[in-house]
Amino acid sequence: MVSAELAAQLGGPASAEAFGALDPDDVLAAQTTVPQAIQADPDPQRWGASILRGGRGIMSLFPVIDGDVVPDVPQTAIADGSAAGMPLLIATTQEEYPCSWSPPVSPSW
């Protein structure tokens, strides 16, 4: 549903080949408008209940559990041991969603 909306904004079909042939800047501009449309009209019939639930209206593009590339819900798979023995890198991003969560904060140092 989201890919169909994105394809419609870009004027082409919703296929990997069509998306792959597009200019990345055009795709970025179009995908920026999709979360705005979801927030304006959070209709599960239009977007799909999993997009509204999983993306919380701000993330419209995220991995789909397909049984192959993403075989299960990541939290479930990890809890079941799929990541056992894998090194883990943890980091933060200072500018993650800076405009949508809270006003900017200036460091005190």
Backbone as ProteinMPNN parsed JSONL, in Angstrom:
{"seq_chain_A": "MVSAELAAQLGGPASAEAFGALDPDDVLAAQTTVPQAIQADPDPQRWGASILRGGRGIMSLFPVIDGDVVPDVPQTAIADGSAAGMPLLIATTQEEYPCSWSPPVSPSW", "coords_chain_A": {"N_chain_A": [[0.804, -1.175, 0.0], [1.895, 1.261, 0.841], [4.083, 1.361, -0.887], [2.72, 1.481, -3.306], [1.513, 3.991, -3.114], [3.807, 5.582, -3.023], [4.905, 4.963, -5.537], [2.874, 6.009, -7.157], [3.152, 8.736, -6.625], [5.59, 9.111, -7.811], [5.051, 8.557, -10.386], [5.092, 6.019, -11.652], [5.203, 2.359, -11.906], [4.801, 0.187, -9.021], [7.319, -1.442, -8.544], [10.338, -3.341, -8.041], [12.162, -3.014, -10.109], [11.272, -0.639, -11.348], [11.505, 1.241, -9.234], [14.248, 1.022, -8.82], [15.277, 2.195, -11.106], [14.902, 4.867, -10.813], [15.848, 8.276, -10.048], [17.703, 8.735, -7.138], [17.322, 11.07, -5.583], [14.783, 11.918, -6.332], [13.229, 9.822, -5.351], [13.742, 10.057, -2.608], [12.607, 12.59, -2.087], [9.899, 12.038, -2.643], [9.345, 9.96, -0.81], [9.467, 11.299, 1.545], [7.1, 12.662, 1.724], [5.173, 10.739, 2.212], [4.922, 9.846, 5.024], [3.746, 12.171, 6.014], [1.291, 12.181, 4.702], [0.21, 9.868, 5.808], [-0.051, 10.62, 8.494], [-1.91, 12.66, 8.186], [-4.123, 11.278, 7.259], [-4.804, 8.668, 8.777], [-5.751, 6.014, 7.852], [-6.459, 2.661, 8.118], [-7.356, 1.053, 6.024], [-6.36, 2.282, 3.788], [-3.569, 2.423, 4.208], [-2.754, 0.134, 5.558], [-2.948, -1.821, 8.434], [-0.662, -2.72, 9.78], [1.332, -0.901, 9.092], [0.45, 1.442, 10.311], [0.462, 0.614, 12.977], [3.067, -0.484, 13.401], [4.775, 1.499, 12.358], [3.942, 3.734, 13.582], [2.883, 5.984, 12.402], [4.926, 7.662, 11.602], [7.03, 6.347, 10.471], [7.056, 5.047, 7.451], [8.239, 3.313, 5.768], [9.696, 0.325, 6.194], [11.366, -2.775, 7.048], [9.755, -5.742, 5.856], [8.239, -8.58, 7.203], [8.973, -11.363, 5.647], [9.466, -14.023, 5.658], [11.739, -14.905, 4.462], [14.081, -13.031, 3.755], [13.658, -11.389, 5.987], [12.845, -13.285, 8.386], [11.246, -13.418, 10.706], [9.627, -11.532, 13.352], [11.945, -9.193, 14.404], [12.568, -8.785, 17.221], [11.445, -11.07, 18.348], [12.834, -13.131, 17.036], [15.456, -12.619, 17.913], [15.131, -12.943, 20.68], [14.637, -15.66, 20.637], [17.13, -16.629, 20.1], [18.449, -16.191, 17.652], [20.485, -14.377, 17.223], [22.545, -15.164, 18.769], [25.866, -15.247, 19.844], [26.728, -13.345, 18.045], [28.567, -10.378, 17.456], [27.815, -7.184, 18.956], [27.064, -3.9, 18.16], [26.485, -0.852, 19.571], [25.0, 2.308, 19.344], [24.228, 5.841, 19.282], [22.204, 8.403, 17.82], [22.51, 11.741, 17.449], [20.91, 13.516, 16.006], [18.471, 12.225, 15.462], [15.289, 12.216, 14.272], [14.926, 15.098, 14.819], [13.096, 17.249, 14.574], [10.572, 16.287, 15.068], [10.085, 15.279, 17.606], [10.92, 16.802, 19.914], [11.726, 20.166, 21.013], [14.782, 21.712, 19.83], [17.755, 21.196, 21.744], [20.29, 22.93, 23.343], [23.661, 22.091, 23.891], [25.186, 22.191, 27.133], [27.859, 22.593, 27.522]], "CA_chain_A": [[0.0, 0.0, 0.0], [2.791, 2.41, 0.886], [4.863, 1.394, -2.133], [1.822, 1.935, -4.371], [1.403, 5.451, -2.945], [5.097, 6.141, -3.42], [4.991, 4.825, -6.995], [1.939, 6.965, -7.757], [3.772, 10.064, -6.534], [6.726, 9.156, -8.731], [4.546, 8.383, -11.742], [5.476, 4.741, -12.242], [4.681, 1.177, -11.225], [5.416, -0.18, -7.741], [8.136, -2.643, -8.725], [11.748, -3.142, -7.721], [12.836, -2.509, -11.303], [10.896, 0.768, -11.549], [12.132, 2.04, -8.188], [15.69, 0.995, -9.045], [15.637, 3.042, -12.242], [14.632, 6.264, -10.49], [16.881, 9.105, -9.431], [17.541, 8.64, -5.682], [16.801, 12.32, -5.025], [13.338, 11.92, -6.561], [12.647, 8.86, -4.413], [13.831, 10.657, -1.278], [11.598, 13.653, -1.995], [8.574, 11.425, -2.603], [9.132, 9.186, 0.411], [9.313, 12.242, 2.643], [5.704, 13.092, 1.8], [4.286, 9.64, 2.605], [4.546, 9.917, 6.44], [2.828, 13.302, 6.201], [-0.019, 11.731, 4.246], [-0.273, 8.897, 6.801], [-0.477, 11.371, 9.665], [-3.105, 13.417, 7.836], [-5.23, 10.353, 7.035], [-4.349, 7.362, 9.26], [-6.786, 5.036, 7.526], [-5.854, 1.346, 7.926], [-7.734, 0.518, 4.714], [-5.479, 2.9, 2.79], [-2.141, 2.196, 4.46], [-2.494, -1.159, 6.177], [-2.888, -1.707, 9.891], [0.699, -2.944, 10.28], [2.086, 0.344, 8.906], [0.035, 2.37, 11.36], [0.877, 0.07, 14.268], [4.518, -0.641, 13.468], [5.487, 2.73, 12.05], [3.381, 4.783, 14.443], [2.549, 7.158, 11.615], [6.084, 8.453, 11.19], [7.881, 5.49, 9.646], [6.199, 4.368, 6.489], [9.043, 2.331, 5.045], [10.528, -0.489, 7.071], [11.384, -4.157, 6.557], [8.545, -6.553, 5.928], [8.508, -9.97, 7.56], [8.615, -12.11, 4.43], [9.793, -15.431, 5.827], [12.995, -15.207, 3.776], [15.095, -12.052, 4.157], [13.293, -11.112, 7.376], [12.023, -14.47, 8.638], [10.366, -13.302, 11.863], [9.74, -10.249, 14.036], [13.32, -9.187, 14.917], [12.64, -8.977, 18.665], [11.132, -12.472, 18.62], [13.951, -13.948, 16.556], [16.598, -12.409, 18.814], [14.791, -13.61, 21.947], [14.736, -17.101, 20.401], [18.527, -17.003, 19.966], [19.009, -16.067, 16.298], [21.671, -13.523, 17.22], [23.503, -15.672, 19.755], [27.247, -15.307, 19.389], [27.057, -12.248, 17.125], [28.989, -9.152, 18.147], [26.793, -6.146, 18.947], [27.54, -2.518, 18.176], [25.411, 0.028, 20.014], [25.336, 3.714, 19.159], [23.093, 6.751, 19.28], [22.242, 9.44, 16.795], [22.103, 12.995, 18.064], [19.91, 14.201, 15.201], [17.391, 11.315, 15.101], [13.98, 12.876, 14.34], [15.064, 16.296, 15.654], [11.966, 18.183, 14.494], [9.278, 15.696, 15.336], [9.903, 14.816, 18.985], [11.046, 17.834, 20.922], [12.488, 21.309, 20.513], [16.235, 21.514, 19.933], [18.38, 21.49, 23.043], [21.687, 23.297, 23.181], [24.521, 21.498, 24.921], [25.569, 23.152, 28.164], [29.297, 22.743, 27.668]], "C_chain_A": [[0.86, 1.257, 0.0], [3.596, 2.493, -0.407], [3.996, 1.836, -3.3], [1.646, 3.446, -4.313], [2.681, 6.135, -3.397], [5.256, 6.091, -4.936], [4.074, 5.82, -7.691], [2.517, 8.38, -7.723], [4.916, 10.221, -7.523], [6.316, 8.914, -10.18], [4.94, 7.081, -12.413], [4.879, 3.575, -11.486], [5.437, 0.906, -9.915], [6.155, -1.496, -7.905], [9.582, -2.312, -8.394], [12.495, -2.546, -8.906], [12.546, -1.026, -11.517], [11.55, 1.661, -10.501], [13.646, 2.119, -8.404], [16.159, 1.897, -10.159], [15.472, 4.53, -11.946], [15.848, 6.968, -9.914], [16.674, 9.055, -7.915], [16.976, 9.912, -5.044], [15.287, 12.415, -5.206], [12.632, 10.981, -5.587], [12.645, 9.445, -3.004], [12.768, 11.735, -1.098], [10.197, 13.061, -1.874], [8.345, 10.685, -1.293], [9.014, 10.084, 1.633], [7.854, 12.663, 2.805], [4.768, 11.997, 2.302], [3.957, 9.679, 4.102], [3.593, 11.074, 6.732], [1.412, 12.913, 5.796], [-0.623, 10.726, 5.233], [-0.781, 9.623, 8.038], [-1.759, 12.144, 9.394], [-4.329, 12.519, 7.698], [-4.813, 8.943, 7.462], [-5.407, 6.263, 9.091], [-6.152, 3.674, 7.276], [-6.228, 0.689, 6.596], [-6.807, 1.053, 3.624], [-4.03, 2.457, 2.965], [-1.81, 0.798, 4.946], [-2.299, -0.975, 7.667], [-1.463, -1.865, 10.416], [1.57, -1.703, 10.12], [1.735, 1.32, 10.015], [0.519, 1.913, 12.72], [2.402, 0.058, 14.386], [5.288, 0.641, 13.243], [5.034, 3.918, 12.852], [3.123, 6.089, 13.695], [3.716, 8.012, 11.179], [7.058, 7.656, 10.328], [6.985, 4.705, 8.704], [6.94, 3.283, 5.724], [9.942, 1.607, 6.039], [10.453, -1.926, 6.592], [10.064, -4.882, 6.783], [8.944, -7.982, 6.27], [8.01, -10.825, 6.407], [8.917, -13.597, 4.533], [11.11, -15.828, 5.187], [14.092, -14.253, 4.248], [14.89, -11.662, 5.618], [12.32, -12.218, 7.783], [11.02, -14.347, 9.776], [10.484, -11.888, 12.418], [11.127, -10.214, 14.679], [13.425, -9.424, 16.422], [12.376, -10.438, 19.037], [12.298, -13.371, 18.218], [15.168, -13.831, 17.47], [16.346, -13.095, 20.152], [14.892, -15.119, 21.821], [16.159, -17.56, 20.102], [19.146, -16.823, 18.597], [20.284, -15.231, 16.247], [22.728, -13.994, 18.21], [24.895, -15.765, 19.136], [27.639, -14.212, 18.411], [27.502, -11.04, 17.923], [27.903, -8.082, 17.989], [27.452, -4.786, 19.036], [26.348, -1.644, 18.533], [25.882, 1.459, 19.86], [24.068, 4.542, 19.27], [23.285, 7.769, 18.162], [21.696, 10.723, 17.4], [20.944, 13.653, 17.313], [18.765, 13.303, 14.749], [16.053, 12.006, 15.324], [14.022, 14.175, 15.128], [13.845, 17.21, 15.642], [10.653, 17.581, 14.962], [9.057, 15.294, 16.792], [9.946, 15.934, 20.016], [11.82, 19.019, 20.348], [13.978, 21.052, 20.663], [16.755, 21.92, 21.312], [19.827, 21.813, 22.778], [22.516, 22.652, 24.266], [24.976, 22.569, 25.907], [27.077, 23.346, 28.275], [29.841, 23.873, 26.885]], "O_chain_A": [[0.594, 2.202, -0.743], [3.769, 3.579, -0.962], [4.491, 2.508, -4.205], [1.633, 4.109, -5.35], [2.634, 7.158, -4.081], [5.692, 7.065, -5.549], [4.452, 6.412, -8.703], [2.383, 9.132, -8.689], [5.182, 11.318, -8.012], [7.13, 9.049, -11.093], [5.105, 7.045, -13.632], [4.13, 3.772, -10.528], [6.572, 1.349, -9.738], [5.681, -2.541, -7.462], [10.0, -1.155, -8.458], [13.355, -1.681, -8.737], [13.448, -0.248, -11.827], [12.088, 2.718, -10.833], [14.25, 3.17, -8.192], [17.313, 2.325, -10.167], [15.87, 5.366, -12.758], [16.754, 6.339, -9.368], [15.563, 9.31, -7.449], [16.23, 9.835, -4.068], [14.587, 12.933, -4.336], [11.568, 11.307, -5.061], [11.65, 9.336, -2.288], [12.102, 11.784, -0.064], [9.393, 13.543, -1.076], [7.258, 10.771, -0.72], [8.501, 9.649, 2.663], [7.424, 12.985, 3.912], [3.671, 12.3, 2.772], [2.78, 9.553, 4.44], [2.73, 10.964, 7.603], [0.447, 13.275, 6.469], [-1.832, 10.734, 5.465], [-1.834, 9.274, 8.572], [-2.606, 12.269, 10.279], [-5.448, 12.945, 7.986], [-4.5, 8.109, 6.613], [-5.882, 5.675, 10.063], [-5.383, 3.525, 6.325], [-5.479, -0.151, 6.097], [-6.51, 0.356, 2.655], [-3.345, 2.153, 1.988], [-0.688, 0.328, 4.757], [-1.575, -0.082, 8.106], [-1.091, -1.214, 11.393], [2.462, -1.474, 10.936], [2.617, 1.954, 10.593], [0.943, 2.733, 13.535], [2.954, 0.544, 15.373], [6.332, 0.859, 13.856], [5.653, 4.981, 12.818], [3.144, 7.168, 14.288], [3.527, 8.992, 10.457], [7.818, 8.229, 9.548], [6.251, 3.809, 9.122], [6.315, 2.426, 5.099], [10.831, 2.205, 6.645], [9.568, -2.268, 5.808], [9.364, -4.656, 7.77], [9.883, -8.526, 5.689], [6.807, -10.995, 6.207], [8.653, -14.35, 3.596], [11.558, -16.963, 5.345], [14.939, -14.634, 5.056], [15.845, -11.614, 6.393], [11.116, -12.105, 7.554], [10.041, -15.092, 9.815], [11.354, -11.128, 11.994], [11.462, -11.125, 15.436], [14.284, -10.188, 16.862], [13.015, -10.975, 19.941], [12.697, -14.262, 18.969], [15.828, -14.827, 17.765], [17.235, -13.75, 20.697], [15.204, -15.797, 22.8], [16.385, -18.748, 19.873], [20.276, -17.262, 18.384], [21.078, -15.371, 15.317], [23.704, -13.287, 18.458], [25.067, -16.298, 18.04], [28.794, -14.163, 17.986], [26.9, -10.706, 18.943], [27.163, -8.08, 17.005], [28.303, -4.554, 19.895], [25.315, -1.697, 17.866], [27.019, 1.79, 20.199], [22.965, 4.0, 19.343], [24.385, 7.957, 17.641], [20.538, 10.774, 17.816], [20.087, 14.283, 17.933], [18.137, 13.596, 13.731], [15.72, 12.347, 16.459], [13.214, 14.346, 16.04], [13.592, 17.891, 16.636], [9.704, 18.319, 15.227], [7.925, 14.993, 17.171], [9.089, 15.997, 20.898], [12.489, 18.893, 19.322], [14.396, 20.27, 21.517], [16.258, 22.853, 21.943], [20.521, 21.074, 22.078], [22.128, 22.659, 25.434], [25.13, 23.732, 25.534], [27.528, 24.187, 29.053], [31.047, 24.12, 26.913]]}, "name": "protein", "num_of_chains": 1, "seq": "MVSAELAAQLGGPASAEAFGALDPDDVLAAQTTVPQAIQADPDPQRWGASILRGGRGIMSLFPVIDGDVVPDVPQTAIADGSAAGMPLLIATTQEEYPCSWSPPVSPSW"}
